Amino acid sequence: MVLALIAAAAGGVWVLGLWYLGLYTHPAVLNWQRLSRLRGLDDRRPLGDRLGERLPLLRRAQEETDVGRLLAIAGRAESPTGWLLRRAFQAGLALAAVLLVDEVGVLMSQPPALPPWLGLAAAACVAVAAYARLHRQASERQRALGRAVADCLPHLAVMTFHHRVPVSEALPIFARCQRDATLRRLLAEQRSDASAPSTALEYERIGQAYGVPMFVALGAAVRRVSERGLAGQDVYTGLARATYGERLASAKVAAAQAKTLIVIPMGLMIVPVLVLIGAPLVASLAGIFAH
């Protein structure tokens, strides 16, 4: 039975290999695929990216687990491979520490102090904590970039009035004036590697790559001003008004939630007082019913 299963697996691998090489594909289809590749019409992206376009949940999972993207968003100058190897080494150290404690107990003729599965749990906790820290840093930088761009919108409306200064020059100026240098560093990096044909497309690419909706909105605003001829002060001021409205709504929601969170500990503070007041009464009632 084992030999039959091995033979069936080998045959399946052989058939899949022939199918991958295209030996079962019609020659006309092969010619069309070759022609589409030459003309640039063939979609040669990885299977995961093509599935992500059809399944939003899968695309979201890919974005959340893409270490390279998270490192770029967090502004950390290290490769994904180096980050993974470093975290794997730390997880291995946690596992080795737990096993070392057990080994010391065995050498002293005592039962293991810690179960072996605790080492795996410690290694997993180290890996999860490292990923959570990286994800938190990326999220904080995204929020910082969004706030920085939103704070520059009213000033952009003034500086670009009557097309005195283009947005591509005004935004770095106000980025240098901000106390947080996150936006300034990002613009400096993008300017050194800029390949977009227009400012609007460049900002949209930055927003999509770093997950910052404010950059995408700014790119759309620049496109409306440059291509449709709308007044820059109206477009940028309207975008700033909408952005501040969303931030005000979020602040109101957070304030309402904070009130609820404050009431809970205040209510719990009454419990000890009730215990102190009600304990003698309960004790006296218990003594009466006991007699």
N, C-alpha and C positions, 0 to 999 in steps of 0.2 A: 504493500500500500504506500509506503514511504517513497519507494522508487517511482511509482506511478505519479505521485504528487510532484516529485522533482521533475519528472519528464514533462508533465503538464505545465509546470511553471516555466521550464526552459522553452517549451514550445510557444507559450504566451509571450515571453520576452522576445523570442525570435520574430513572431508575427508583428508585435508592436514596433520592433526595430525596422522591419521592412516597410511598415506603414509610415513611420517617421521619415524614412528616406524617400518616400514617394513612389515606391515601386508598384503600389496598387492604385495610384492616381492616374487618371486619363491624361494622355499627352497634351490635349488641348488645354486642360486645366493647368498643367505645369507651365505651358507656354504663357498663359495669361498671368500666372503668378510671377513668372520671370519678367514679363513686360511691366506689370504693376510695380515691381521693385525698382526697375530702371527708371520709371516715370515718377517715382515717389508717391504712388497711390496706395501702396501696401502698408497696413498698420503693423509695424514691427515692434510695438511696445510689449512689455511683459504681460503674461496672462493675468497677473494680479491687477494691473492697472486697467486692463480692458474689462475685467469683471467688476472692478470698483465703479466704473461708469454706469453699469447696469444695476448694481446693488449699493445704494447709498450707505447702508449699515456696514458693509464690508470696506468701503472706502474710508469711512470714519474710523474703523478699527485699524486700518493700515496707517492712517495719519497719526493716530494716537500711539502706535507701537513703532513708528519709524524713528529710530534713535538718531539717524543722521539729520533728519528734519528738526527734531527737538533740540539737538545740539546747535544747529544753525540759528534757530529762533532764540535760544537762550544766549547766543553770542559767545559760545565756548569754542576756542580754537583747538579742537582735538577731533581725531577721526572716529567714526563709529566703531571700527574694529578695535582701536586702542581703548575706547571706553568700555566695550564689552569684555575685553581681556582683563582690564583692571578690575571690573566688578566681579568677574569670574574668579579672579585671584582672591579678592576679599571674601567672597562666599566660600571658597575653598579653605581659607584661613579659619572662618567660623566653624566649618565642619571639622577641620583638623583639631581645633581647640576642644570641641566636645568629645571627639574620639580620644584625645590625649588625656582628658580627665578620666574617662573610662579605663584607659590603659594603666593609668597610675593606680586606680583602685584594684585592678586585677593583679598588678605586681605586688601590691600590699596584701594580697590574699583576702580581698574584700569584694562584695558584689559591686557591679557597675553602679556608679553614683547617678548616672544619667542614662536614659534609654537611648539606643542608637538612632531612633527616628527623630530625636530632638536635634541631632546634628543636621539632618536634612531640613528640618524646620528652621533652624538658625540660618542656614545658608540661603533658604528661600526668603526669609525675612530681610537679610542683608541686600539681596537682589531687588526685592520689592521696594525697600526703603530708598535705594539708589535711584530707581526709576521714578518713584514718587517725588524725590527731590529735584530731579531733572525736569519732570513735568511741571512742577511748581515754579521753577525758575523760568521755564519757557512761557507759562501763563502770565507770570508777573511782567515779563518783558513785553508780551503782547499788549497787556493793559497799559503799560507805560507808554508804548508807542502810540496806541490809540488816543490816550489823553494828550500826548504831546502834539500830535497832528491836529486834534480838535482845538487845542488852545491857540494854535497858529492861524486858524481860519479867519478870525476877525482882522488880524494884522495883514493877512494876505489880501483881503478885500481892499484895504487901504493902499498897500504897496503896489498892487496891480491896477489901480485906478487909472484909466486912460492908457493902459499898457505901458506904464512907465518902467516897471521892472517885471520880467517874466517870473512865473511861479518857480521855475527851476533854480533861480537865483535868490528869490525872496525866502523860500522855505529854509535853505541852509542858514541864512542870516538869522532868522528867528530861532532856529534850532540851537545856534551858538549862544543865544541870549537866555536859554532856559537853564534852570539849575540842574535838572537831570540831563546828563549827556547821552542818554540812550539814542535819541533820534539823531543827534549830531554824528555819533559814531556810525550808525547805520547808513546815513546819507553819504558819509565819507567812503565807506566800503563800497556802496553801490555806484558811486561816481567813478571810482577807480576801475570798476568792472562793468560799466554801463554799456549795453549793446542794443537797447531799445531805440527804434527810430523816432519816437516822440516821447514827450514828457508824460502825457496821459497814459500811454501804454507802459512806460517804465513804472509809474506809480501803481498801476493795476497789477503788474507782475510782482512787484514787491508785496502788495497786499495779499495776493494769492499764495505766494511762496512762504510768507511769514504768518499767514493767518490773521491779518490785521484788516478788518472791514473798513476802517477809516481811510486807509491808503486806497482801497478800491473806490470808495466814495469820492475821494479827492481826485483820482484819475478820471472818474466820470464827470466831475465838475469841470476839470480842465478841458476835457473833450467838448463839453457843451459850450465853453467859452471860446475855444480855438476853432472848432469846426462849425458850430452853429451861429457864432457871432453874438451870443448873449452877453449881457453886461456882467463883468467879473465881480463887481461889488455886490450885485444882487444874488448871483449864484453862490458865492462863498459865504455871504451873510446868511442866506437861507439855509445853507448846509450847517453853518454854525448854530443857528437857531434850532434846527431840528436835533442836532447832536446834544446841545445843552438841555433841550426838552427831555430827551431820553435819559440823560444823566440825572436830571431832577426827578423823573419818575422812578428811576432805580433808587435814588436816595430816599424818596418817600417810602418805598416798599421796605428798604432796609431799616428805616426808622420805625415803621410799624412792627416789623419783626423784632426789633430790639426791645420795644415796649413789652411784647409778649414774653421774651426771654427774661426780662427783668422781673416780671410778675411772678414767674415760677420760683426763683430763689426766695423772693419775699414771702410767698406763701409757705415755702418749706421752713422759713424761720419761725412761723407760728406753731409748728408741730412741737418743738421742745416746751414752749410755754403751755400748750394744751396738756402735754404729758405731766408737767409739774403741777398744774391745777387739778387735773382729773385723777392723778394717781392716788391722793388721799381719799377722794370720794369713792373710787373703785375699791380701795382697800377696806373702807368702812362698810360699804355695801356687801362686800364678800364676807366680812366678819358677821354681819347681821344674818345673812342667809345661811351661814355655817351653823349658827346657834339655832 
